[in-house]
Every structure is written in structure tokens, then in C-alpha cells.
Amino acid sequence: MNTYKKAFENSNVGDILYDEPMKNHTTFKIGGNCDVMIIPTTQEQIIEALKIIKANQFDFRVIGNGSNLLVSDDGLREVVIKLHDNFNKVDIKDDVMIAQSGALLSNVSKLAINNSYKGFEPVSGIPGDIGGAITMNAGAYGTEIKDIVNKVKVIDSDLNIKEFICEEMEFSYRHSRVQDEKLIVLEAEFLLEKGDKEEILHNFHDFTQRRTSKQPLDLPSCGSVFKRPEGHFAGQLIDEAGLRGYRYNDAMVSEKHCGFIVNVGNATCNDVVCVIKYVQDKVYEKFNIKLEPEVRIIGGK
Ligand SMILES: Cc1cc2nc3c(=O)[nH]c(=O)nc-3n(C[C@H](O)[C@H](O)[C@H](O)COP(=O)(O)OP(=O)(O)OC[C@H]3O[C@@H](n4cnc5c(N)ncnc54)[C@H](O)[C@@H]3O)c2cc1C
């Protein structure tokens, strides 16, 4: 901790939190403390933080809304950079929308929908921000981020600002080059297309209704824990393996949607990992199918 304090002393990187509980920054409400969290307010402060990180050979990680993170109970021995709230500007001009990485996908979608632009309805309920959604190529109901984004602005590992068109982002199922190259997403550009307002609103309400009726949104979770195995649905396999409601301490396979593990009280990362492993074993035993986590499990020794 003192090494971090020394390195960031008198720096201009924005707010600095030491020994910060990660459970306050994840939708699972789980996670030990990170040694240091930097919350910049400008691009210059991000770069300044990265220069200090590089000079001191620290590990680092950027987080968004923490809706796809399962953080170890031992916390994180690295610099966490949180862009979320301070980078949430969205602009629309001449049918082009530019959204900063911290803007929530739900807010970006609503802005598009309210201005009669189509295409965002299926992804409007994903609780991530633009940075997280680009990193994960988030998607729902047949539409992924790769289907609607035009360009992405990033900082690369040499601290250069670069722009990639969609085809250069190497998007695939829940994956993009951001993950491989440790890029930092700054903003995304969307080319907008007008549609029929009534139809757009109808679709939006339909997708919202499907989500609220099928997902346990009243309990902390990270959404679908597992990637969709080809030709199957993880939730269905878990249900058919008899695991609906399977519980270890306060981590439980959701009764409402078996693809979700919910935190029904004070679940730890270890509790969730135990449920994940049990589910993987049972599904493999019964169907010979390996379930791969979609949630990013981070930290630990
Ligand atoms: C109730 C619920 C429902 C969900 N439904 C869906 C769904 O329908 N479809 C779906 O795809 N996902 C879904 N998710 C999962 C999650 O919302 C998505 O993966 C989302 O894209 C994660 O965004 P985030 O901002 O929360 O990212 P985080 O969870 O904070 O981070 C995810 C990854 O992105 C990286 N990252 C975040 N921001 C940046 C940045 N600016 N630059 C570089 N790297 C960055 C992080 O390091 C991490 O590796 C759901 C989650 C919940 C809780």
C-alpha cells in the first residue's frame, strides 16, 4: 500500500481511494479491498495515472459498472481505474452519437430511443457502461454491440490514443481486442438510423418486459454466469441437471433463471466459485458439456 501511496503522492490523477472495498463497485456486492482505486475526471488524468503505473511497473485494471465482475475475497493487488461516473457524456449530432466509456448502455439506448433512432432496443437492459459493453461485446436478444457500433477510441499500451473501426475491434462472442491488448476504451461512435417511434417504443417495452419477467433483478448478481454453449442454453442445462435453487452459503442458483447465481445475503466470492464449480461438474456429468464462465473472476493469490 505504501508503495502506491508514494507513487501517487502529489500526482494529478483525480480522486485516489486506498483500501477500497470492491463490493461497493460490483453489482454482485462481492469482493475484498483493492489496494488503490484511481477515479480520474479527465483524459489527461488517465494518461498521468498510466505513466505512473508504467514507471512503477504496477499491474492495473479498468472497471466500468462492475456488472460482469466477480472479485476475490482477498481483493486486488493492482491499481484499479474507475472511469464510470466521470466519463458519462453522450452527444448526438447529425445522426452520429458519441458516448464516453462511462455512459450506461441503458442511458445511451434511452437517448437513442427517445430521439426515434432504432437498433438499441435489444441491448437497452444490459446494466454495463459503454467501456464494459465494448470490452465484452455485450449482447442480448440477437443483437451485440458489434452490430451497432461504428468506431471505438482507445488508449493503447504505449499510451497512444487510437481509433478502430468496428471491423478492427476483433469482436466475437463476449470478446473484443480490448481484452487481449489491455486497451482502455475512451469512447464509442454510433451511426444512427431513424425508425418509427411507435415501433421502437413497442420493441423497447417488449424487451424490458422479457428481461424483468425472466431475470432475478431484485437480487445482486452478475447476470448470466456462463457463456452460451453452442447449440444449448446454459440456464436450461443447469435446470435439467436439477440445480435450480442449488445453494452454498449465500450464493444460489436463481430460482427464477438458472443461468444466474444470486447473492441472497452475504455471499463471498468463494461461495460463488463453489457454486460455479458444482454446476460445471454436474452439467458435465449429465450432458458432457463444459460450461465456461462469462463472468470475469479476478484477483486472489
Ligand atoms: C442483471 C444483469 C443482467 C445482464 N445481462 C446481460 C446481457 O443481457 N448481455 C450481456 O452481454 N451481459 C449482461 N450482463 C453482464 C454485464 O452487464 C455486461 O458484461 C456488461 O457489458 C459489463 O459492463 P460493465 O461496465 O459493468 O463492465 P465491468 O463489469 O466493470 O467490466 C467488464 C470487463 O470490461 C473491462 N472494462 C470495463 N470498462 C473498460 C474500459 N473503459 N476500458 C477497458 N476495459 C474495460 C473490465 O476490466 C472487465 O474485464 C448482465 C449483468 C447483470 C448484473
The ligand as an SDF file (V2000), in Angstrom:
LIG
                    3D

 53 58  0  0  0  0  0  0  0  0999 V2000
  -28.7210   -8.3120  -14.1140 C   0  0  0  0  0  0  0  0  0  0  0  0
  -27.6800   -8.4250  -15.1880 C   0  0  0  0  0  0  0  0  0  0  0  0
  -28.0420   -8.6830  -16.5000 C   0  0  0  0  0  0  0  0  0  0  0  0
  -27.0710   -8.7940  -17.5060 C   0  0  0  0  0  0  0  0  0  0  0  0
  -27.4800   -9.0310  -18.7830 N   0  0  0  0  0  0  0  0  0  0  0  0
  -26.5490   -9.1110  -19.7640 C   0  0  0  0  0  0  0  0  0  0  0  0
  -26.9310   -9.3410  -21.1210 C   0  0  0  0  0  0  0  0  0  0  0  0
  -28.1260   -9.4550  -21.4410 O   0  0  0  0  0  0  0  0  0  0  0  0
  -25.9610   -9.4290  -22.0470 N   0  0  0  0  0  0  0  0  0  0  0  0
  -24.6260   -9.2920  -21.7350 C   0  0  0  0  0  0  0  0  0  0  0  0
  -23.7930   -9.3660  -22.6450 O   0  0  0  0  0  0  0  0  0  0  0  0
  -24.2360   -9.0610  -20.4820 N   0  0  0  0  0  0  0  0  0  0  0  0
  -25.1490   -8.9710  -19.4840 C   0  0  0  0  0  0  0  0  0  0  0  0
  -24.7500   -8.7520  -18.1950 N   0  0  0  0  0  0  0  0  0  0  0  0
  -23.3070   -8.6600  -17.8850 C   0  0  0  0  0  0  0  0  0  0  0  0
  -22.7170   -7.2310  -17.9550 C   0  0  0  0  0  0  0  0  0  0  0  0
  -23.7230   -6.2600  -17.7380 O   0  0  0  0  0  0  0  0  0  0  0  0
  -22.0180   -6.9740  -19.2880 C   0  0  0  0  0  0  0  0  0  0  0  0
  -20.9290   -7.8560  -19.4860 O   0  0  0  0  0  0  0  0  0  0  0  0
  -21.5020   -5.5340  -19.3860 C   0  0  0  0  0  0  0  0  0  0  0  0
  -21.0650   -5.2830  -20.6820 O   0  0  0  0  0  0  0  0  0  0  0  0
  -20.3470   -5.2400  -18.4210 C   0  0  0  0  0  0  0  0  0  0  0  0
  -20.1670   -3.8410  -18.3960 O   0  0  0  0  0  0  0  0  0  0  0  0
  -19.5700   -3.1050  -17.1010 P   0  0  0  0  0  0  0  0  0  0  0  0
  -19.4730   -1.6520  -17.4130 O   0  0  0  0  0  0  0  0  0  0  0  0
  -20.3300   -3.4660  -15.9030 O   0  0  0  0  0  0  0  0  0  0  0  0
  -18.1110   -3.7360  -17.0800 O   0  0  0  0  0  0  0  0  0  0  0  0
  -17.2990   -4.3390  -15.8510 P   0  0  0  0  0  0  0  0  0  0  0  0
  -18.0550   -5.4770  -15.2740 O   0  0  0  0  0  0  0  0  0  0  0  0
  -16.8820   -3.2500  -14.9320 O   0  0  0  0  0  0  0  0  0  0  0  0
  -16.0210   -4.8970  -16.6140 O   0  0  0  0  0  0  0  0  0  0  0  0
  -16.1410   -5.9520  -17.5480 C   0  0  0  0  0  0  0  0  0  0  0  0
  -14.8070   -6.0890  -18.2880 C   0  0  0  0  0  0  0  0  0  0  0  0
  -14.5910   -4.9300  -19.0790 O   0  0  0  0  0  0  0  0  0  0  0  0
  -13.3600   -4.2740  -18.7160 C   0  0  0  0  0  0  0  0  0  0  0  0
  -13.6020   -2.8230  -18.8620 N   0  0  0  0  0  0  0  0  0  0  0  0
  -14.6370   -2.1120  -18.3680 C   0  0  0  0  0  0  0  0  0  0  0  0
  -14.5570   -0.8160  -18.7760 N   0  0  0  0  0  0  0  0  0  0  0  0
  -13.4450   -0.7280  -19.5480 C   0  0  0  0  0  0  0  0  0  0  0  0
  -12.8080    0.3400  -20.2590 C   0  0  0  0  0  0  0  0  0  0  0  0
  -13.3060    1.5950  -20.2820 N   0  0  0  0  0  0  0  0  0  0  0  0
  -11.6630    0.0750  -20.9430 N   0  0  0  0  0  0  0  0  0  0  0  0
  -11.1240   -1.1800  -20.9240 C   0  0  0  0  0  0  0  0  0  0  0  0
  -11.6820   -2.2260  -20.2670 N   0  0  0  0  0  0  0  0  0  0  0  0
  -12.8180   -2.0000  -19.5940 C   0  0  0  0  0  0  0  0  0  0  0  0
  -13.0770   -4.7290  -17.2920 C   0  0  0  0  0  0  0  0  0  0  0  0
  -11.7000   -4.6940  -16.9890 O   0  0  0  0  0  0  0  0  0  0  0  0
  -13.6030   -6.1630  -17.3440 C   0  0  0  0  0  0  0  0  0  0  0  0
  -12.6560   -7.0130  -17.9230 O   0  0  0  0  0  0  0  0  0  0  0  0
  -25.6950   -8.6320  -17.1750 C   0  0  0  0  0  0  0  0  0  0  0  0
  -25.3230   -8.3520  -15.8510 C   0  0  0  0  0  0  0  0  0  0  0  0
  -26.3000   -8.2460  -14.8640 C   0  0  0  0  0  0  0  0  0  0  0  0
  -25.8900   -7.9270  -13.4540 C   0  0  0  0  0  0  0  0  0  0  0  0
  1  2  1  0
  2  3  1  0
  2 52  2  0
  3  4  2  0
  4  5  1  0
  4 50  1  0
  5  6  2  0
  6  7  1  0
  6 13  1  0
  7  8  2  0
  7  9  1  0
  9 10  1  0
 10 11  2  0
 10 12  1  0
 12 13  2  0
 13 14  1  0
 14 15  1  0
 14 50  1  0
 15 16  1  0
 16 17  1  0
 16 18  1  0
 18 19  1  0
 18 20  1  0
 20 21  1  0
 20 22  1  0
 22 23  1  0
 23 24  1  0
 24 25  2  0
 24 26  1  0
 24 27  1  0
 27 28  1  0
 28 29  2  0
 28 30  1  0
 28 31  1  0
 31 32  1  0
 32 33  1  0
 33 34  1  0
 33 48  1  0
 34 35  1  0
 35 36  1  0
 35 46  1  0
 36 37  1  0
 36 45  1  0
 37 38  2  0
 38 39  1  0
 39 40  1  0
 39 45  2  0
 40 41  1  0
 40 42  2  0
 42 43  1  0
 43 44  2  0
 44 45  1  0
 46 47  1  0
 46 48  1  0
 48 49  1  0
 50 51  2  0
 51 52  1  0
 52 53  1  0
M  END
$$$$
